[in-house]
């Protein structure tokens, strides 16, 4: 019974483990892609499992955000080690990171806890980031960068606006316009 209660969180923690294990493999090797795929799969199913068994929790939502950040940081490490980024993209990524950190700071000051929202735009950003290596392969850096920067920018600004105008923490808020 205890396993059933924690299965979604264990799936989420596996994403952290898979992400960190990716660092042991050369970029874009078979081992990398297996762990990359397992990370994506765990991100997809942890929420489904939590909802199916009725075991959604604040801890699970926080773990999910942490797992997403670990995966993103590992992905950025591989990206920076393999791809020479143009200045516009570096500035864009830094700007998005600044807005995200500002949103986290605002929510921490306002609500006294770490808040990362599961909005539709944040989910779309995560999905696009997950598929970014494939997008890069087919469309190149310019197109992939423009798509990712555009969606991530709007997503970050939306999260900050929600944090500013909200009176309570709702990690599952869908958008600025939909509660």
Secondary structure as the mmCIF struct_conf table of DSSP 4:
data_model
#
loop_
_struct_conf.conf_type_id
_struct_conf.id
_struct_conf.beg_label_comp_id
_struct_conf.beg_label_asym_id
_struct_conf.beg_label_seq_id
_struct_conf.end_label_comp_id
_struct_conf.end_label_asym_id
_struct_conf.end_label_seq_id
HELX_RH_AL_P HELX_RH_AL_P1 UNK A 2 UNK A 22
TURN_TY1_P TURN_TY1_P1 UNK A 23 UNK A 24
BEND BEND1 UNK A 25 UNK A 25
TURN_TY1_P TURN_TY1_P2 UNK A 27 UNK A 28
BEND BEND2 UNK A 29 UNK A 29
HELX_RH_AL_P HELX_RH_AL_P2 UNK A 30 UNK A 53
TURN_TY1_P TURN_TY1_P3 UNK A 54 UNK A 54
HELX_RH_AL_P HELX_RH_AL_P3 UNK A 58 UNK A 82
HELX_RH_AL_P HELX_RH_AL_P4 UNK A 87 UNK A 111
BEND BEND3 UNK A 112 UNK A 113
HELX_RH_AL_P HELX_RH_AL_P5 UNK A 120 UNK A 165
BEND BEND4 UNK A 167 UNK A 168
TURN_TY1_P TURN_TY1_P4 UNK A 171 UNK A 172
BEND BEND5 UNK A 176 UNK A 177
#
